[in-house]
Amino acid sequence: MIDDPESVVRELEASGKYRVLRRLDLPRQLAENLGTPTKCGIFLDIESTGLNPVLNEPIEFAMVPFEYTTDGRVVAVREPLHQFNEPTEAIPSEITAITGLTDAHVAGHKLDVSAIEMFAAQAAIIIAHNAAFDRPFAERISPVFAAKPWACTMCDVPWKEEGIEGRRLSDLLSRFSYFFDAHRAVDDCNAGIALTTMTLPVSGRTVLDRLLEVARQPTWRIFAEGAPFETKEVLKQRGYRWNTDAAVGPRAWRIDVNEARVETEIAFLKTEILGSRSIPSVSEITAFQRYSARNR
């Protein structure tokens, strides 16, 4: 037994030959509450039988509430809501391999939608790691999730600007020298909250502070309707995606950009793709619509 393991860790890291990962301990990551007014955020995670929120079903659902200040400090974490749900068909083996969940874990369980709605009502914002996956599933469970602003720790933090590669939750936490037991819903929520407490290496701000900054800003969705077929590679390389959802907009190439880029993007479409007389469709997307299946 080592009397002072931290001294050994410091010595190893000081050598420049090792990086040591520590098991994540969320309570130790919380900031001191200095009496600043706080809001309630909820970190949400869903495990499901597959990736399609229309065809697949949730099998595990968790929300962990936390208190945060407007300048991005997490000061408290509250008791979670955790539920299992038995799907209509057996859990696929590949899902069991990822999550560890079997049919026996979820047998006889159904989501308590009323309890979920009451719990979610307290949130000023809902955060997920890959909200583009979790939000559509959550909205199928209850419309309460369609009325909340959402943010994503995977996509709403400018990781590259901070010199951090990778997007998986475990990879991002390892960049800050932590590991955790992944792919169970409450564990993933706690890990996601812990990630928001980390200090970013370039800006010196907390992950939550940068996340909230991005979430508060609208983005703008631009459609290149009528773009010639031969321009598709140019559009793809520029970041456009083909839209097939009539609820979102026309069958056309589209891109989401920040406000500063709107005029540049419209000019590009007029000069390079559509012609000077074209009027591209532009719509505002806020945290209330972002990542929703209604706005893909």
C-alpha distance (Angstrom), angle and dihedral (degrees) to the residues before:
residue distance angle dihedral
M1 . . .
I2 3.79 . .
D3 3.80 114.4 .
D4 3.80 95.0 -154.5
P5 3.82 110.9 22.9
E6 3.80 92.4 173.1
S7 3.79 90.9 62.6
V8 3.79 88.8 54.1
V9 3.81 90.1 49.1
R10 3.80 91.5 50.8
E11 3.78 91.0 49.6
L12 3.80 92.6 49.2
E13 3.80 93.1 48.0
A14 3.81 92.6 45.0
S15 3.80 88.7 58.4
G16 3.78 90.1 65.8
K17 3.81 90.0 -134.9
Y18 3.80 99.4 92.5
R19 3.78 142.6 48.0
V20 3.79 114.4 -161.0
L21 3.80 122.8 -154.8
R22 3.78 118.2 -148.7
R23 3.80 123.8 -154.4
L24 3.77 107.9 -103.7
D25 3.81 115.0 -104.5
L26 3.80 106.3 -173.8
P27 3.83 98.8 -167.5
R28 3.80 89.8 58.4
Q29 3.80 90.5 55.7
L30 3.80 95.6 58.7
A31 3.79 120.8 109.0
E32 3.78 122.4 -126.6
N33 3.78 114.2 -95.2
L34 3.80 105.0 -124.5
G35 3.78 94.7 -177.1
T36 3.80 95.2 -86.7
P37 3.82 113.4 147.2
T38 3.79 112.2 -97.0
K39 3.78 139.0 -157.8
C40 3.78 130.4 -149.5
G41 3.78 118.7 -111.7
I42 3.78 125.9 -178.4
F43 3.77 125.4 -147.7
L44 3.80 109.3 -152.7
D45 3.79 131.8 -164.7
I46 3.79 131.1 178.0
E47 3.79 128.5 -169.4
S48 3.78 113.1 -159.4
T49 3.79 144.6 175.9
G50 3.80 90.7 -104.4
L51 3.79 147.0 -23.3
N52 3.81 100.8 -82.1
P53 3.83 113.1 88.2
V54 3.81 91.1 -161.1
L55 3.81 98.2 48.9
N56 3.80 101.5 27.1
E57 3.81 131.7 61.4
P58 3.81 136.7 -137.8
I59 3.78 115.5 -108.0
E60 3.81 99.8 177.0
F61 3.79 128.3 25.7
A62 3.80 128.4 -174.0
M63 3.78 137.7 172.7
V64 3.79 122.8 -176.6
P65 3.82 116.0 -168.9
F66 3.79 121.0 -148.3
E67 3.78 136.6 179.0
Y68 3.78 118.3 -124.2
T69 3.77 138.6 174.8
T70 3.79 121.9 -125.3
D71 3.81 89.9 -110.2
G72 3.79 90.6 61.9
R73 3.80 107.6 -96.8
V74 3.81 120.5 137.1
V75 3.80 108.4 -143.1
A76 3.82 104.5 170.3
V77 3.79 142.6 12.8
R78 3.79 121.8 -150.7
E79 3.80 133.8 -155.4
P80 3.80 113.9 -67.4
L81 3.77 132.0 -125.0
H82 3.79 109.9 -129.3
Q83 3.80 128.4 177.8
F84 3.80 139.1 166.6
N85 3.79 125.0 -144.3
E86 3.80 127.2 -158.1
P87 3.82 108.9 -138.0
T88 3.78 123.2 -141.8
E89 3.81 90.6 -112.1
A90 3.80 132.7 38.7
I91 3.80 118.0 -79.3
P92 3.83 108.3 -99.1
S93 3.80 114.6 -111.3
E94 3.80 92.0 -121.9
I95 3.81 89.8 57.4
T96 3.80 90.9 50.1
A97 3.81 88.6 50.9
I98 3.82 90.7 54.6
T99 3.81 101.2 38.9
G100 3.80 104.5 22.9
L101 3.80 88.5 -129.1
T102 3.80 117.4 138.0
D103 3.79 133.3 -175.6
A104 3.82 87.7 -98.8
H105 3.83 91.6 60.4
V106 3.79 93.7 56.5
A107 3.82 101.5 31.4
G108 3.81 111.5 132.4
H109 3.81 94.5 5.0
K110 3.80 126.2 124.6
L111 3.78 129.6 177.6
D112 3.80 114.2 -99.1
V113 3.79 97.5 -136.8
S114 3.81 94.8 -175.8
A115 3.81 91.2 54.9
I116 3.79 90.4 46.6
E117 3.81 92.1 51.5
M118 3.81 93.6 48.7
F119 3.81 90.5 48.3
A120 3.81 94.4 47.7
A121 3.80 93.0 48.6
Q122 3.82 91.5 76.9
A123 3.81 94.4 60.9
A124 3.79 122.3 107.5
I125 3.80 86.7 -171.6
I126 3.79 136.8 4.2
I127 3.79 119.0 -141.0
A128 3.78 129.2 -167.2
H129 3.77 135.6 170.1
N130 3.80 99.3 -115.4
A131 3.78 97.2 8.6
A132 3.81 89.5 -177.5
F133 3.81 85.5 72.5
D134 3.81 101.6 36.8
R135 3.80 100.9 41.4
P136 3.84 97.5 59.5
F137 3.81 90.3 49.2
A138 3.82 91.0 47.4
E139 3.80 92.3 49.0
R140 3.79 90.4 54.2
I141 3.80 88.6 53.7
S142 3.82 94.1 51.2
P143 3.82 139.6 -10.9
V144 3.82 88.6 -130.3
F145 3.81 87.4 84.7
A146 3.80 92.5 55.4
A147 3.81 90.1 60.5
K148 3.82 95.9 53.2
P149 3.80 129.8 85.0
W150 3.81 112.6 -114.7
A151 3.78 135.4 -157.2
C152 3.79 133.3 -173.4
T153 3.81 126.9 -141.3
M154 3.80 89.2 -159.2
C155 3.81 98.8 52.6
D156 3.82 108.6 16.2
V157 3.80 96.9 62.5
P158 3.84 116.0 77.8
W159 3.79 92.3 -129.3
K160 3.81 95.5 167.5
E161 3.80 91.1 53.8
E162 3.79 86.5 55.5
G163 3.81 92.0 51.2
I164 3.81 94.0 -109.9
E165 3.78 122.5 133.3
G166 3.80 125.9 -164.5
R167 3.78 129.9 49.4
R168 3.81 106.6 -145.5
L169 3.78 112.9 110.4
S170 3.80 92.1 -124.0
D171 3.82 91.9 49.9
L172 3.78 93.2 49.7
L173 3.80 92.9 49.4
S174 3.80 91.3 47.5
R175 3.81 87.0 57.7
F176 3.81 85.4 63.6
S177 3.85 90.6 45.2
Y178 3.81 98.3 -103.4
F179 3.81 136.1 118.6
F180 3.80 133.1 -171.6
D181 3.80 141.7 178.7
A182 3.80 101.9 -85.8
H183 3.81 136.4 -156.0
R184 3.78 101.0 37.4
A185 3.76 111.2 106.9
V186 3.82 102.7 -124.5
D187 3.81 92.1 41.0
D188 3.80 90.2 51.8
C189 3.82 90.9 48.8
N190 3.80 92.4 51.3
A191 3.79 90.3 46.9
G192 3.79 90.4 49.9
I193 3.80 91.7 51.5
A194 3.80 89.7 48.1
L195 3.79 89.8 51.8
T196 3.81 90.0 56.2
T197 3.82 89.6 57.8
M198 3.81 94.4 57.5
T199 3.80 120.9 108.2
L200 3.78 113.1 -122.6
P201 3.81 115.3 -125.9
V202 3.83 100.1 -132.4
S203 3.81 106.6 33.6
G204 3.81 95.5 31.2
R205 3.81 88.7 -137.4
T206 3.79 127.2 123.8
V207 3.77 118.6 -97.4
L208 3.81 88.9 -118.3
D209 3.81 92.1 53.5
R210 3.81 92.1 54.7
L211 3.81 91.5 41.5
L212 3.80 92.3 54.1
E213 3.79 91.4 46.4
V214 3.80 91.1 56.7
A215 3.81 93.8 41.1
R216 3.80 91.7 54.1
Q217 3.79 92.5 55.6
P218 3.80 121.2 81.2
T219 3.77 121.7 -128.1
W220 3.78 125.3 -149.6
R221 3.81 125.3 -129.2
I222 3.78 114.8 -147.3
F223 3.81 124.3 -169.8
A224 3.80 122.1 -153.0
E225 3.80 91.4 -154.0
G226 3.79 112.4 -177.9
A227 3.81 95.0 18.8
P228 3.82 110.7 162.3
F229 3.81 115.2 -106.9
E230 3.80 92.4 -119.1
T231 3.83 91.0 62.1
K232 3.81 94.7 60.9
E233 3.82 95.3 99.5
V234 3.80 91.6 50.8
L235 3.80 90.3 50.6
K236 3.81 93.3 46.3
Q237 3.80 91.6 50.9
R238 3.80 89.4 50.7
G239 3.82 91.0 54.2
Y240 3.79 103.0 -96.4
R241 3.82 120.1 145.6
W242 3.79 128.2 -157.8
N243 3.80 113.0 -110.4
T244 3.81 119.3 -145.6
D245 3.82 98.7 163.6
A246 3.79 111.4 101.2
A247 3.82 89.8 -163.0
V248 3.80 88.8 63.4
G249 3.77 99.9 43.5
P250 3.79 144.8 -76.1
R251 3.79 124.8 -23.2
A252 3.77 94.5 -94.1
W253 3.77 144.8 107.2
R254 3.81 112.4 -75.2
I255 3.78 139.9 -177.7
D256 3.83 135.9 -170.9
V257 3.81 115.9 -137.9
N258 3.78 138.0 167.2
E259 3.80 120.9 -102.1
A260 3.80 94.3 -98.4
R261 3.80 90.8 60.3
V262 3.81 99.5 46.8
E263 3.81 97.6 90.8
T264 3.81 92.0 44.0
E265 3.80 91.4 51.2
I266 3.79 94.1 48.0
A267 3.81 89.7 49.3
F268 3.82 90.2 50.8
L269 3.81 91.9 51.8
K270 3.80 92.9 48.0
T271 3.80 96.0 47.3
E272 3.81 102.2 33.7
I273 3.80 108.2 24.2
L274 3.81 120.2 14.1
G275 3.79 108.7 21.0
S276 3.78 132.8 -105.7
R277 3.81 95.5 -80.6
S278 3.78 94.4 57.0
I279 3.80 122.4 108.1
P280 3.83 108.9 -154.9
S281 3.80 117.0 -147.0
V282 3.82 112.0 -109.3
S283 3.81 127.0 -174.6
E284 3.80 133.7 175.1
I285 3.82 119.7 -117.9
T286 3.82 120.6 -165.1
A287 3.80 132.9 -179.8
F288 3.81 87.4 -88.0
Q289 3.82 90.6 65.4
R290 3.81 103.2 23.7
Y291 3.83 115.1 114.0
S292 3.80 91.8 6.8
A293 3.80 117.8 136.1
R294 3.80 84.4 -129.9
N295 3.81 91.2 64.9
R296 3.77 105.8 37.4
